């Protein structure tokens, strides 16, 4: 599904990616983790074609993304911050996206899931951050693409909406999709992720299960395992 070979990227003098190699050739939930500035967002944006690497190769669905942008229609993406037009109504935004990507009736189910009915005729600029995130989630899941990328999907969600999000992610996993998630909420990651991809100083430091990470770091819980890595590399 995704193959990254020897990826490098600098922003000015800052060497963000330093020879990243990553291959995801099966469905499942992959949590892309790392400290701020480690390169995880740059990797995601490189996969999406939003960042152009200095060198290296990215293939998505066996297609080199340098030569073809059509692969993007096979990826559903939830950005960390969604900048919606403030004067547009929620229902108008949904219609606009369907006009661009193709018609679907799955938005009706998702609107019910996240209880957005009372907000459909409200302008986006009047919504709270949590409600905007629910709108963002509907836009992400309303198309049945084989890959989903979720950048901090839990931001602003109330406990009930968080439960519904986890159920939705589990349903998409059962369809054989590859789901990439970034999150600072370790309890969420521990509950949903099949594999951890931990990025440190622009390289893949660890890839594997949470159990394997605990074994590697000799820690009994996930949060302490992550902390152990960060402490070791800050000394």
C-alpha positions in Angstrom: 0.0 0.0 0.0 2.8 2.4 1.0 6.5 2.1 0.4 9.0 4.8 1.4 12.6 4.4 0.4 15.5 6.5 1.7 13.4 9.7 2.1 15.2 12.9 3.0 13.8 16.4 3.6 15.3 19.6 4.9 13.6 22.8 5.9 16.3 25.4 5.8 19.1 24.1 7.9 16.8 21.7 9.8 17.2 18.1 8.6 13.7 16.7 9.3 13.9 13.4 7.5 17.2 11.6 7.3 16.8 8.4 5.2 13.4 7.1 6.2 12.5 3.6 5.0 9.0 2.3 5.7 6.8 -0.3 4.0 3.1 -0.9 4.8 1.8 -3.7 2.7 -1.3 -4.8 4.6 -4.4 -3.5 6.3 -4.4 -2.5 10.0 -3.9 0.5 12.3 -0.5 2.0 12.4 0.3 4.7 14.9 3.0 7.1 13.7 4.6 8.5 16.8 7.5 10.7 17.8 8.4 13.9 19.7 7.7 17.3 18.2 9.9 18.0 15.2 10.7 14.3 14.7 9.4 14.2 11.2 6.1 12.3 11.6 3.9 15.1 10.1 6.4 15.6 7.2 6.2 11.9 6.4 2.4 12.0 6.3 2.4 15.2 4.1 5.0 13.6 1.8 2.7 10.6 1.3 -0.1 13.0 0.5 2.0 15.0 -1.9 1.7 18.1 0.3 5.5 18.1 0.9 8.1 17.5 -1.8 11.0 15.4 -0.5 14.6 16.4 -1.4 15.3 12.9 -2.4 13.9 9.4 -2.0 11.0 7.4 -3.4 7.4 7.1 -2.3 5.1 4.5 -3.8 1.4 4.4 -2.9 -0.6 1.4 -4.3 2.5 0.5 -6.4 2.5 4.0 -8.0 5.4 6.4 -7.8 3.7 9.5 -6.6 6.1 11.7 -8.6 4.5 10.7 -11.8 0.8 10.3 -10.8 -1.5 12.2 -8.4 -4.6 10.0 -9.0 -3.6 7.9 -6.0 -4.8 10.7 -3.7 -8.4 9.7 -4.5 -7.7 6.4 -2.7 -6.8 8.2 0.5 -9.1 9.8 3.1 -7.3 12.4 5.1 -8.2 14.1 8.4 -5.9 17.1 9.0 -4.9 18.2 12.4 -6.5 21.6 11.8 -9.3 22.0 9.3 -9.7 25.5 8.0 -13.3 25.7 6.8 -14.9 28.8 5.1 -16.6 30.5 8.1 -19.6 31.7 6.1 -20.5 28.3 4.7 -23.1 26.1 6.3 -22.3 22.6 7.4 -24.7 21.1 4.9 -23.3 23.2 2.1 -19.8 22.0 2.9 -20.9 18.4 2.7 -22.6 19.0 -0.6 -19.5 20.8 -2.0 -17.2 17.9 -1.1 -19.5 15.4 -2.6 -19.6 17.5 -5.8 -15.8 17.4 -5.9 -15.2 13.7 -5.0 -18.4 11.9 -6.0 -21.8 11.3 -4.5 -22.3 9.2 -1.4 -25.0 8.6 1.1 -22.7 7.6 3.9 -22.7 11.1 5.2 -26.2 10.6 6.5 -25.1 7.7 8.7 -22.1 9.7 10.0 -24.2 12.7 10.7 -26.3 10.5 12.9 -23.3 8.9 14.5 -21.8 12.2 15.6 -25.2 13.8 16.3 -24.6 16.7 13.8 -28.3 17.1 12.7 -28.9 20.3 14.8 -25.8 21.9 13.3 -26.4 21.3 9.5 -27.8 24.7 8.8 -25.4 26.6 11.0 -22.4 28.4 9.6 -19.0 26.8 10.2 -17.6 30.0 11.8 -20.1 29.7 14.6 -19.2 26.1 15.6 -17.1 25.1 18.6 -13.8 23.3 18.1 -15.3 20.0 19.0 -18.2 20.3 16.6 -15.8 21.3 13.8 -13.8 18.2 14.5 -17.0 16.1 14.1 -17.6 17.8 10.8 -14.0 17.0 9.9 -14.6 13.3 10.8 -17.7 13.1 8.6 -15.7 14.5 5.7 -13.0 12.0 6.3 -15.1 8.8 6.6 -17.8 9.6 4.1 -15.9 8.0 1.2 -14.9 4.4 1.1 -11.2 4.7 0.3 -8.7 1.9 1.0 -6.4 4.1 3.1 -7.2 6.6 5.8 -4.8 9.0 7.4 -5.9 10.6 10.7 -3.7 13.4 12.2 -4.7 13.9 15.9 -8.3 12.7 15.4 -9.3 12.9 19.0 -8.8 16.7 19.3 -11.7 18.4 21.0 -13.9 15.3 21.1 -16.2 14.6 24.1 -16.1 11.1 25.6 -19.2 9.8 23.7 -17.8 11.0 20.3 -14.4 9.5 21.2 -16.1 6.1 21.7 -17.9 6.5 18.4 -14.6 7.4 16.7 -12.9 4.3 18.0 -15.8 2.1 16.9 -15.7 3.7 13.4 -11.9 3.1 13.2 -12.5 -0.6 14.2 -15.1 -1.0 11.5 -12.8 0.4 8.8 -10.0 -1.9 9.9 -12.4 -4.9 9.5 -12.7 -3.9 5.8 -9.0 -4.4 5.3 -8.0 -0.8 5.2 -4.7 0.7 6.2 -5.2 3.4 8.8 -2.3 5.7 9.7 -2.8 7.7 12.9 -0.8 10.4 14.7 -1.8 11.2 18.3 -0.3 12.5 21.5 -2.9 10.6 23.5 -1.1 7.4 24.4 -4.1 5.7 26.0 -6.0 6.1 22.6 -3.0 4.8 20.7 -2.6 1.8 23.0 -6.3 0.9 22.6 -6.5 1.1 18.8 -3.1 0.5 17.2 -1.9 -2.8 15.8 1.7 -1.4 15.2 3.8 1.5 16.4 6.0 3.4 14.0 8.2 5.6 16.2 10.2 8.3 14.5 13.2 9.9 16.1 15.6 12.4 14.6 14.2 11.9 11.2 14.5 8.1 11.1 12.4 5.1 12.0 13.6 4.2 15.5 11.1 1.4 16.1 8.4 -0.5 14.3 6.4 -3.2 15.9 3.7 -4.1 18.4 3.2 -2.3 21.7 4.2 -5.5 23.5 7.5 -5.6 21.5 8.1 -1.9 22.4 7.7 -2.7 26.1 10.1 -5.6 25.8 12.7 -3.5 24.0 12.5 -0.7 26.6 12.1 -3.1 29.6 9.0 -1.2 30.7 5.7 -2.6 31.9 3.4 0.1 30.4 3.2 1.9 27.1 3.6 5.5 28.4 6.7 4.6 30.3 8.1 2.8 27.2 7.7 5.9 25.1 9.1 8.1 27.9 12.1 5.7 28.2 13.0 6.2 24.5 12.8 10.0 24.8 14.8 10.1 28.1 17.6 7.9 26.6 17.9 10.1 23.5 17.9 13.4 25.5 20.9 12.5 27.6 
